[in-house]
Amino acid sequence: MTESQWYETTDLWEIYHRALAFRVRKTDPYPQITRRVAVLIGLACLRATPQVQRQTFVLQAMEVAEAAVENNQWQLLDDFGPQAQQNCYDAVAHSGIDTAPHFWALAAFRLVDRGIELYGWHVPYFVLKAIRRAANIERMAQLFAHLLRDLLGNPFRGGRGEQFEKRRRKRCQTTFFPPWRTSDVMLLAQGIYAERAFQRMPILADALQEAGCDDDAILSHLRDSSLLHDRGCWVIDLVLNRS
């Protein structure tokens, strides 16, 4: 797969696997990321879905997940897990397997599941299954693809995504130098993260450039107005030194 193909595809597995292929362990066939990033992927995609406003249990799971991420209290999700599992059983009992209620229940269950770091693409996948007959299905698939790319980073240029240089098997990764974390840069990045004020991304790019940052992958990501961003954006995480 080429870089242009990676940017154009709406195949969530392809985007996810290409960005994180270097994390595949010999004992496990799936890429592994942190629980925080995996949950943020799920939350970003759920927030972007209009139909989620009618899913009371999913909204409850999202509230718990937000609290767990922001306070680093993962026990909140573990405690909520049994309810999410029972909700799946109830959905099957009332509506059957592979129905919209079943897929919504699976999305909520995966969001709070301990194993989400191995299945970071599952929440948006189950949501697309749940709304597969909706008029906005194609638009939502495109939005989810954009969000995955925003949170995972471009594997062809660095960021949270990495790739191996084929000849030398050397990882290609974006380097962020601590002197770039000036007070202005940190205040801007913290505000963008806390308020989801992604319209300020170009201002952050200017502040970084003034601090000495010359990394094209970072600056272009911040300045590209065609990109979609959410909390967990790989550049904001990089600046704030989060996972």
Helices and strands as residue ranges (DSSP letters): H 3-8, H 12-20, G 21-23, H 35-47, G 50-54, H 56-71, H 75-95, H 100-112, G 114-118, H 122-130, H 137-152, E 163-165, E 170-172, G 178-180, H 183-195, G 198-200, H 201-210, H 216-223, H 234-240
